[in-house]
Amino acid sequence: MGTGRARMLTTTLGALLGRESVHFLQRHLPGETPPRDQSDRARAIREALEELGPLYIKVGQMLSTRPDLVSQPIIEELGRLHDRVTATPFAEFEPVLAAELGPLWRTRFLDIDTSHPLGAASLAQVYRATLTDGTPVALKVQRPGIQAKMAADMALLRRMTRVIGRQAPRFSAVVDTTAMLDVVFDAMRSEIDFTLEARNMRAATKTTAEFKYLTVPTPLIATPRVLAQTLAPGRSIRDADPADFTLEERTGIGRDLLAYMYRSYFLHRTFHADPHPGNILVHPGEPAHLIDWGMVGHIDRSMSHRMILVLLSLARNDAHATAKAWMELGHATPWANVSNFTIDLASLVPKIANASLEELNLGVTLTSLLAYSTRRGIKTNPMISILGKSFANIEGSIRNLCPELSLIDVFETELRHILFRIAGESLSEGQAAHTVMQAIVASDDAPQQIRNLLRDITNRELSIQLKVSDLPLRINRGNLPLLYKIARAALGAAALRALWRLGRTPTEARK
């Protein structure tokens, strides 16, 4: 990290920590007046993150979905974070174009509007341009030196999270800050390598092909630091006037956007992680264009299935099932209060079922679940933060154009399609082979596992972890000898039955 960058980080973070220390003293020291207005503090935090650059902005966006970590005023302020910065003269980007496209890079364009950038961000600037064949494009050029700056900042943040982990082990047991950063870094890889963003766009073009009211621009030139894509018509969905669209267009765009995102989460398992209004362009008579594929999230098959259970339980107004499905996304710490978590959801879930976009923000609902679970000592997969951000973004984007649309209705309609496709996956040749191999491995391991179990019982080395009234109770050779004998007998019988079943032939097993 350069001396100038290090000095800037130290100065900005030092000033921020100083203000936070004053705030802490005002709240906790006797005789001090507690601060009445949190808006100045929240604004200072947002401005500091904006000054620090794109990586810290993304961390701030992540924190804006974590009510378990920051207060509501800060959440609202961080929700305003964006990458819009003062435009930089085009001359600073010319060396990047020459390095990426060659010294004759100008011959690839008829013209470039260098005076009025379409967008200016911490990572890149975007210009309206025309290729030599007459195709209008959006030309995105990365800022010089941004990759080295991002790498240095990532390394610094990793060191900071390791310090937090050592100083606050109980906090880290519930909130894995290192894993949170890994999620952010993974989602941002495409933002610092435009060839990856182009790949994301090509993949999205295939998955949006089945939607009438949704499409994705086509990448035409892609290098690590330069990207030219077809120019999307229209304006931000936030600025669109619903009266300019027919009812069919409004509801069609809203439904297709939601349906596509649901399929991205639960079928494709690769999703647009930043579908805020500025990244959705609409125009009457045209499908919506989903742009800026630099921030993309990835979830595995198991997690996507568990998220379906969470949303389905919410739609059914079943708090107990919601709590159970949510806990399966992570795990309960030894001090977790599961019963109170279920009680928390009993008051939250009924407010969600059958709500429209005017009444409900599902992204906020997910972060509320996250806040409850963290408070009750339940650790949750850090990908929930990215999912919550994506949910909240897409809902906010659609709300202006079609506020009467019901998320739950669209989800239940899409669920039929999603479950049918998942069933097809389960019946596929690849999944069948995977299931067979799991069974073979399990049958290979079972005799040794049973031998280990019987050895522990014989040597009285078996230990069982139970929970009674949410308090951990450890049962071993030193206490409750009667219960130990009962457990030993029961486990011994189960082990013998398992051995007997393994020894039977397939024909005998079917009888």
C-alpha positions as CSV (number, residue, x, y, z in Angstrom):
1,M,0.0,0.0,0.0
2,G,1.4,3.4,-1.0
3,T,2.3,5.9,1.7
4,G,-0.3,8.4,0.5
5,R,-3.1,5.8,0.6
6,A,-2.0,4.5,4.0
7,R,-2.0,8.1,5.4
8,M,-5.5,8.8,3.9
9,L,-6.9,5.6,5.4
10,T,-5.3,6.3,8.8
11,T,-6.6,9.9,8.9
12,T,-10.1,9.0,7.8
13,L,-10.5,6.0,10.0
14,G,-8.9,7.8,12.9
15,A,-11.3,10.7,12.6
16,L,-14.2,8.2,12.4
17,L,-13.1,6.2,15.4
18,G,-12.6,9.5,17.3
19,R,-16.2,10.5,16.7
20,E,-17.4,7.1,17.7
21,S,-15.4,7.3,20.9
22,V,-17.1,10.6,21.8
23,H,-20.5,9.1,21.1
24,F,-19.7,6.1,23.3
25,L,-18.6,8.4,26.2
26,Q,-21.7,10.6,25.8
27,R,-23.9,7.5,26.1
28,H,-22.2,5.8,29.0
29,L,-20.3,8.2,31.3
30,P,-22.2,9.8,34.2
31,G,-22.8,13.5,33.8
32,E,-22.5,13.4,30.0
33,T,-25.5,14.4,27.9
34,P,-26.6,11.6,25.6
35,P,-26.7,12.6,21.9
36,R,-30.2,13.4,20.8
37,D,-29.8,13.4,17.1
38,Q,-28.1,10.4,15.4
39,S,-28.3,11.8,11.9
40,D,-25.0,13.7,12.1
41,R,-23.2,10.6,13.3
42,A,-24.7,8.4,10.6
43,R,-23.9,10.9,7.9
44,A,-20.3,11.1,9.1
45,I,-20.0,7.3,8.8
46,R,-21.4,7.3,5.3
47,E,-19.2,10.2,4.2
48,A,-16.1,8.4,5.6
49,L,-16.9,5.2,3.7
50,E,-17.5,7.2,0.5
51,E,-14.1,8.9,0.9
52,L,-12.3,5.6,1.5
53,G,-13.5,4.3,-1.8
54,P,-15.4,1.5,-3.6
55,L,-14.5,-1.4,-1.3
56,Y,-15.6,0.4,1.8
57,I,-18.7,1.6,0.1
58,K,-19.6,-2.1,-0.6
59,V,-18.9,-2.9,3.0
60,G,-21.2,-0.1,4.0
61,Q,-23.9,-1.4,1.7
62,M,-23.5,-4.8,3.4
63,L,-23.8,-3.2,6.8
64,S,-27.0,-1.4,5.7
65,T,-28.6,-4.8,5.7
66,R,-27.4,-5.8,9.2
67,P,-29.7,-4.3,11.9
68,D,-28.0,-6.8,14.2
69,L,-24.8,-4.8,13.9
70,V,-25.7,-1.1,13.4
71,S,-28.5,1.2,14.5
72,Q,-31.5,2.1,12.4
73,P,-30.3,5.7,11.7
74,I,-27.0,4.4,10.4
75,I,-28.9,1.7,8.3
76,E,-31.0,4.4,6.7
77,E,-27.9,6.6,5.9
78,L,-25.8,3.7,4.6
79,G,-28.7,2.8,2.4
80,R,-27.9,6.0,0.5
81,L,-24.4,4.8,-0.4
82,H,-23.7,4.8,-4.1
83,D,-20.7,5.0,-6.4
84,R,-21.4,8.3,-7.9
85,V,-18.4,10.6,-7.7
86,T,-17.2,13.8,-9.4
87,A,-16.3,13.0,-13.0
88,T,-12.6,12.8,-13.9
89,P,-11.3,14.3,-17.2
90,F,-11.3,11.8,-20.0
91,A,-7.5,12.3,-20.5
92,E,-6.8,10.2,-17.4
93,F,-8.6,7.2,-19.0
94,E,-6.8,7.4,-22.4
95,P,-3.7,5.4,-21.1
96,V,-6.1,2.6,-20.0
97,L,-7.8,2.5,-23.4
98,A,-4.4,2.4,-25.1
99,A,-3.0,-0.3,-22.8
100,E,-6.2,-2.5,-23.2
101,L,-7.1,-1.9,-26.9
102,G,-3.8,-0.9,-28.4
103,P,-2.3,2.4,-29.6
104,L,-4.9,2.5,-32.4
105,W,-7.8,2.2,-30.1
106,R,-9.5,5.4,-31.5
107,T,-10.0,3.6,-34.8
108,R,-12.5,1.3,-33.2
109,F,-14.9,4.1,-32.5
110,L,-16.6,6.7,-34.7
111,D,-17.1,9.0,-31.7
112,I,-17.0,9.1,-27.9
113,D,-18.8,11.8,-25.9
114,T,-16.0,12.6,-23.5
115,S,-17.6,15.8,-22.2
116,H,-20.7,14.2,-20.6
117,P,-20.1,10.8,-19.0
118,L,-23.1,8.6,-18.6
119,G,-21.9,7.7,-15.1
120,A,-19.0,8.3,-12.8
121,A,-18.1,5.8,-10.1
122,S,-15.2,5.0,-7.8
123,L,-14.2,2.1,-10.0
124,A,-14.8,3.4,-13.5
125,Q,-16.5,6.0,-15.7
126,V,-19.0,5.2,-18.5
127,Y,-19.3,7.2,-21.8
128,R,-21.7,7.1,-24.7
129,A,-19.8,6.0,-27.8
130,T,-20.4,4.7,-31.3
131,L,-18.5,1.8,-32.9
132,T,-17.2,2.0,-36.5
133,D,-20.2,-0.1,-37.7
134,G,-22.6,2.5,-36.2
135,T,-23.6,0.5,-33.1
136,P,-24.2,2.8,-30.1
137,V,-22.5,1.5,-27.0
138,A,-21.9,2.3,-23.4
139,L,-18.1,2.4,-22.9
140,K,-16.9,1.6,-19.4
141,V,-13.3,2.4,-18.5
142,Q,-11.6,1.4,-15.3
143,R,-9.8,4.1,-13.2
144,P,-6.0,3.8,-13.4
145,G,-4.5,2.0,-10.4
146,I,-7.8,0.9,-8.9
147,Q,-6.9,-2.8,-8.9
148,A,-3.8,-2.3,-6.7
149,K,-5.7,0.0,-4.4
150,M,-8.5,-2.6,-4.0
151,A,-6.0,-5.4,-3.3
152,A,-4.3,-3.3,-0.6
153,D,-7.6,-2.4,1.0
154,M,-8.8,-6.0,1.0
155,A,-5.6,-7.1,2.8
156,L,-6.1,-4.3,5.4
157,L,-9.7,-5.3,6.0
158,R,-8.7,-8.9,6.4
159,R,-6.1,-8.0,9.1
160,M,-8.7,-5.9,10.9
161,T,-11.2,-8.7,11.0
162,R,-8.6,-11.1,12.4
163,V,-8.0,-8.6,15.2
164,I,-11.7,-8.4,15.9
165,G,-11.9,-12.1,16.0
166,R,-9.2,-12.4,18.6
167,Q,-10.5,-9.5,20.7
168,A,-14.2,-10.6,20.6
169,P,-14.4,-14.4,20.3
170,R,-18.0,-14.5,21.5
171,F,-19.1,-12.0,18.9
172,S,-17.2,-13.8,16.2
173,A,-18.9,-17.1,17.1
174,V,-22.2,-15.5,16.0
175,V,-21.0,-13.0,13.3
176,D,-18.2,-14.3,11.1
177,T,-16.7,-11.1,9.9
178,T,-14.0,-12.8,7.9
179,A,-16.7,-14.8,6.0
180,M,-18.7,-11.6,5.5
181,L,-15.7,-10.0,3.8
182,D,-15.1,-13.1,1.7
183,V,-18.7,-12.8,0.4
184,V,-18.2,-9.1,-0.5
185,F,-14.8,-9.8,-2.1
186,D,-16.2,-12.7,-4.2
187,A,-19.2,-10.6,-5.3
188,M,-16.9,-7.8,-6.4
189,R,-14.4,-9.8,-8.4
190,S,-16.3,-8.9,-11.6
191,E,-16.1,-5.2,-10.8
192,I,-12.3,-5.2,-11.1
193,D,-12.1,-7.6,-14.1
194,F,-14.5,-6.6,-16.9
195,T,-14.0,-9.9,-18.7
196,L,-15.8,-11.5,-15.7
197,E,-18.6,-9.0,-15.9
198,A,-19.0,-9.7,-19.6
199,R,-19.2,-13.4,-18.8
200,N,-21.9,-12.7,-16.3
201,M,-23.9,-10.7,-18.9
202,R,-23.7,-13.5,-21.4
203,A,-24.9,-16.0,-18.9
204,A,-27.7,-13.6,-17.9
205,T,-28.7,-13.2,-21.5
206,K,-29.5,-16.9,-21.7
207,T,-31.4,-17.0,-18.5
208,T,-33.5,-13.9,-19.3
209,A,-34.4,-15.2,-22.8
210,E,-37.6,-16.8,-21.5
211,F,-38.9,-13.4,-20.2
212,K,-41.0,-11.0,-22.3
213,Y,-40.3,-7.9,-20.3
214,L,-36.7,-8.3,-19.3
215,T,-33.4,-8.3,-21.2
216,V,-29.7,-7.7,-20.6
217,P,-27.2,-5.6,-22.8
218,T,-24.8,-7.5,-25.0
219,P,-21.0,-7.1,-24.3
220,L,-19.2,-6.3,-27.6
221,I,-15.7,-5.5,-26.4
222,A,-14.3,-6.9,-23.1
223,T,-10.8,-6.6,-21.6
224,P,-10.0,-6.6,-17.9
225,R,-10.3,-2.8,-17.8
226,V,-12.5,-1.8,-20.7
227,L,-16.0,-2.9,-21.5
228,A,-18.2,-1.8,-24.4
229,Q,-21.9,-3.0,-24.3
230,T,-25.0,-2.3,-26.3
231,L,-26.6,1.0,-25.1
232,A,-29.8,0.3,-23.1
233,P,-32.7,2.7,-23.9
234,G,-34.8,4.4,-21.3
235,R,-34.2,5.8,-17.8
236,S,-33.9,4.5,-14.3
237,I,-37.0,2.7,-13.1
238,R,-37.0,5.2,-10.1
239,D,-37.5,8.1,-12.5
240,A,-40.1,6.5,-14.7
241,D,-43.7,7.8,-14.7
242,P,-46.1,4.8,-14.3
243,A,-48.7,6.7,-16.3
244,D,-46.4,6.4,-19.4
245,F,-46.8,2.6,-19.3
246,T,-49.8,0.4,-19.9
247,L,-51.0,-1.7,-17.0
248,E,-49.8,-4.8,-18.8
249,E,-46.4,-3.3,-19.2
250,R,-46.1,-2.2,-15.6
251,T,-47.2,-5.5,-14.1
252,G,-45.3,-7.5,-16.8
253,I,-42.0,-5.7,-15.9
254,G,-42.6,-6.1,-12.2
255,R,-43.5,-9.8,-12.4
256,D,-40.6,-10.7,-14.8
257,L,-38.1,-8.9,-12.6
258,L,-39.2,-10.7,-9.5
259,A,-39.6,-14.0,-11.3
260,Y,-36.1,-13.7,-12.8
261,M,-34.6,-12.9,-9.4
262,Y,-36.3,-15.8,-7.7
263,R,-35.0,-18.2,-10.4
264,S,-31.6,-16.6,-10.0
265,Y,-31.6,-17.3,-6.3
266,F,-33.1,-20.8,-6.3
267,L,-32.3,-22.3,-9.7
268,H,-29.3,-20.6,-11.4
269,R,-27.8,-19.8,-7.9
270,T,-25.9,-16.9,-9.5
271,F,-27.7,-13.6,-9.0
272,H,-27.4,-9.9,-9.6
273,A,-26.4,-8.6,-6.2
274,D,-27.0,-4.9,-6.9
275,P,-30.3,-4.5,-8.7
276,H,-30.9,-1.0,-7.4
277,P,-33.1,1.4,-9.5
278,G,-30.1,2.9,-11.3
279,N,-29.3,-0.5,-12.7
280,I,-32.8,-1.1,-14.2
281,L,-33.7,1.0,-17.2
282,V,-37.2,1.1,-18.6
283,H,-38.9,2.7,-21.6
284,P,-42.5,2.4,-22.8
285,G,-42.8,-0.3,-25.4
286,E,-39.4,-1.8,-24.4
287,P,-38.5,-4.6,-22.0
288,A,-36.6,-3.6,-18.9
289,H,-32.8,-3.6,-19.2
290,L,-30.9,-5.0,-16.2
291,I,-27.4,-3.5,-16.4
292,D,-24.1,-3.4,-14.4
293,W,-23.2,-7.0,-13.8
294,G,-20.1,-6.2,-11.8
295,M,-21.5,-7.4,-8.4
296,V,-22.8,-10.9,-8.6
297,G,-23.6,-13.3,-5.8
298,H,-23.2,-17.1,-5.8
299,I,-25.0,-19.6,-3.5
300,D,-24.8,-23.3,-3.3
301,R,-27.6,-25.8,-3.9
302,S,-28.2,-26.6,-0.3
303,M,-28.5,-23.0,0.8
304,S,-30.9,-22.1,-2.0
305,H,-33.2,-25.0,-1.0
306,R,-33.2,-23.8,2.6
307,M,-34.0,-20.3,1.5
308,I,-37.0,-21.7,-0.3
309,L,-38.2,-23.3,2.9
310,V,-37.8,-19.9,4.8
311,L,-39.9,-18.0,2.2
312,L,-42.5,-20.8,1.9
313,S,-42.9,-20.8,5.7
314,L,-43.3,-17.0,5.6
315,A,-45.9,-17.3,2.9
316,R,-47.8,-19.9,5.0
317,N,-47.7,-17.7,8.1
318,D,-45.9,-20.4,10.0
319,A,-43.5,-18.9,12.6
320,H,-42.3,-22.2,14.0
321,A,-41.4,-23.6,10.5
322,T,-39.7,-20.3,9.6
323,A,-37.6,-20.4,12.8
324,K,-36.6,-24.0,12.0
325,A,-35.7,-23.3,8.4
326,W,-33.8,-20.2,9.3
327,M,-31.7,-22.0,11.9
328,E,-30.8,-24.6,9.3
329,L,-29.0,-21.8,7.3
330,G,-26.5,-21.7,10.1
331,H,-26.3,-23.2,13.6
332,A,-27.1,-22.4,17.2
333,T,-24.2,-21.4,19.5
334,P,-24.0,-23.2,22.9
335,W,-25.6,-20.1,24.5
336,A,-28.4,-19.7,21.9
337,N,-31.9,-19.1,23.1
338,V,-33.9,-21.0,20.4
339,S,-37.3,-20.8,22.2
340,N,-37.2,-17.0,22.4
341,F,-36.1,-16.8,18.7
342,T,-39.3,-18.7,17.9
343,I,-41.3,-16.4,20.0
344,D,-39.7,-13.4,18.2
345,L,-40.8,-14.8,14.9
346,A,-44.4,-15.5,16.2
347,S,-44.8,-11.7,16.3
348,L,-43.0,-11.0,13.0
349,V,-44.3,-13.6,10.6
350,P,-48.0,-12.8,10.7
351,K,-47.2,-9.2,9.5
352,I,-45.5,-10.6,6.4
353,A,-48.1,-13.0,4.9
354,N,-50.3,-11.6,2.1
355,A,-48.6,-8.2,2.1
356,S,-48.1,-6.1,-1.1
357,L,-45.1,-4.1,-2.0
358,E,-46.8,-1.1,-0.5
359,E,-46.8,-2.8,2.9
360,L,-43.8,-5.1,2.8
361,N,-40.1,-5.1,2.1
362,L,-38.9,-8.7,2.0
363,G,-35.3,-7.7,2.0
364,V,-35.9,-5.8,5.3
365,T,-37.8,-8.9,6.5
366,L,-34.7,-11.1,5.9
367,T,-32.5,-8.6,7.7
368,S,-35.0,-8.5,10.6
369,L,-34.7,-12.3,10.8
370,L,-31.0,-11.9,10.9
371,A,-31.2,-9.3,13.7
372,Y,-33.4,-11.6,15.8
373,S,-31.2,-14.7,15.2
374,T,-28.0,-12.8,16.0
375,R,-29.5,-11.4,19.2
376,R,-30.5,-14.9,20.3
377,G,-27.1,-16.4,19.6
378,I,-27.8,-18.1,16.3
379,K,-25.1,-17.9,13.7
380,T,-26.3,-17.4,10.1
381,N,-24.6,-17.9,6.7
382,P,-23.0,-14.5,5.7
383,M,-24.5,-14.8,2.2
384,I,-27.8,-13.8,3.8
385,S,-26.5,-10.2,3.9
386,I,-25.9,-10.2,0.1
387,L,-29.3,-11.9,-0.5
388,G,-31.0,-9.4,1.8
389,K,-29.4,-6.5,-0.1
390,S,-30.4,-8.0,-3.4
391,F,-34.0,-8.6,-2.2
392,A,-34.3,-5.1,-0.9
393,N,-32.8,-3.5,-4.1
394,I,-35.2,-5.4,-6.4
395,E,-38.2,-4.6,-4.3
396,G,-37.3,-0.9,-4.1
397,S,-36.7,-0.9,-7.9
398,I,-40.2,-2.3,-8.7
399,R,-42.1,-0.4,-6.0
400,N,-42.2,2.9,-8.0
401,L,-43.5,1.3,-11.2
402,C,-45.9,-1.3,-9.8
403,P,-46.4,-0.9,-6.0
404,E,-49.6,-3.0,-5.9
405,L,-47.7,-6.2,-7.0
406,S,-47.7,-8.9,-4.3
407,L,-44.3,-10.5,-3.7
408,I,-45.9,-13.5,-2.1
409,D,-48.2,-14.1,-5.0
410,V,-45.4,-14.0,-7.5
411,F,-43.3,-16.2,-5.3
412,E,-46.0,-18.9,-5.0
413,T,-46.6,-18.8,-8.7
414,E,-42.9,-19.1,-9.4
415,L,-42.5,-21.8,-6.8
416,R,-44.4,-24.3,-9.0
417,H,-41.8,-23.7,-11.8
418,I,-38.9,-23.8,-9.4
419,L,-39.9,-27.0,-7.6
420,F,-40.5,-28.7,-11.0
421,R,-37.0,-27.8,-12.1
422,I,-35.5,-28.8,-8.8
423,A,-37.3,-32.2,-9.1
424,G,-35.8,-32.5,-12.6
425,E,-32.3,-31.9,-11.1
426,S,-32.9,-34.6,-8.4
427,L,-33.9,-37.1,-11.1
428,S,-31.0,-36.2,-13.4
429,E,-28.2,-38.8,-14.2
430,G,-25.6,-36.7,-12.4
431,Q,-27.6,-36.4,-9.2
432,A,-28.4,-40.1,-9.3
433,A,-24.7,-40.9,-9.5
434,H,-24.0,-38.5,-6.6
435,T,-26.7,-40.2,-4.5
436,V,-25.3,-43.7,-5.3
437,M,-21.7,-42.6,-4.4
438,Q,-23.0,-41.1,-1.1
439,A,-24.6,-44.4,-0.3
440,I,-21.5,-46.4,-1.2
441,V,-19.3,-44.1,1.0
442,A,-21.8,-44.3,3.9
443,S,-21.8,-48.1,3.7
444,D,-18.0,-48.2,3.6
445,D,-17.8,-45.9,6.6
446,A,-20.6,-47.4,8.7
447,P,-18.8,-50.5,10.0
448,Q,-15.9,-48.4,11.3
449,Q,-18.2,-45.8,12.8
450,I,-20.1,-48.5,14.6
451,R,-16.9,-50.0,15.9
452,N,-15.8,-46.6,17.1
453,L,-19.2,-46.1,18.8
454,L,-19.0,-49.5,20.6
455,R,-15.4,-48.9,21.6
456,D,-16.4,-45.6,23.2
457,I,-19.3,-47.2,25.0
458,T,-17.1,-50.1,26.3
459,N,-14.4,-47.7,27.5
460,R,-16.9,-45.3,28.9
461,E,-15.6,-42.5,26.8
462,L,-18.9,-41.6,25.3
463,S,-20.1,-38.0,25.8
464,I,-23.6,-36.7,24.9
465,Q,-24.5,-33.0,24.6
466,L,-28.1,-32.2,25.6
467,K,-30.0,-29.0,26.2
468,V,-32.5,-28.5,29.0
469,S,-34.4,-25.2,29.2
470,D,-31.8,-23.6,26.8
471,L,-28.9,-24.4,29.3
472,P,-26.2,-26.8,28.1
473,L,-26.0,-30.0,30.2
474,R,-23.0,-32.3,29.6
475,I,-23.6,-36.0,30.5
476,N,-20.6,-38.3,30.9
477,R,-19.1,-41.0,33.1
478,G,-18.9,-38.6,36.1
479,N,-22.6,-37.8,36.4
480,L,-26.0,-39.4,36.1
481,P,-24.8,-43.0,36.0
482,L,-28.3,-44.4,35.6
483,L,-29.0,-42.3,32.5
484,Y,-25.6,-43.4,31.2
485,K,-26.5,-47.0,31.5
486,I,-29.8,-46.5,29.7
487,A,-28.0,-44.6,26.8
488,R,-25.4,-47.3,26.6
489,A,-28.0,-50.0,26.3
490,A,-30.0,-48.1,23.7
491,L,-27.0,-47.3,21.6
492,G,-25.7,-50.8,21.8
493,A,-29.0,-52.2,20.6
494,A,-29.0,-49.6,17.7
495,A,-25.5,-50.5,16.8
496,L,-26.3,-54.3,16.7
497,R,-29.3,-53.6,14.6
498,A,-27.3,-51.6,12.2
499,L,-24.7,-54.4,11.9
500,W,-27.4,-56.9,11.3
501,R,-28.9,-54.8,8.5
502,L,-25.5,-54.3,6.9
503,G,-25.0,-58.0,6.8
504,R,-28.2,-58.9,5.1
505,T,-28.3,-59.4,1.3
506,P,-30.4,-57.2,-0.9
507,T,-33.0,-60.0,-1.3
508,E,-33.3,-60.5,2.5
509,A,-33.6,-56.8,3.0
510,R,-36.7,-56.6,0.8
511,K,-38.5,-59.3,2.7
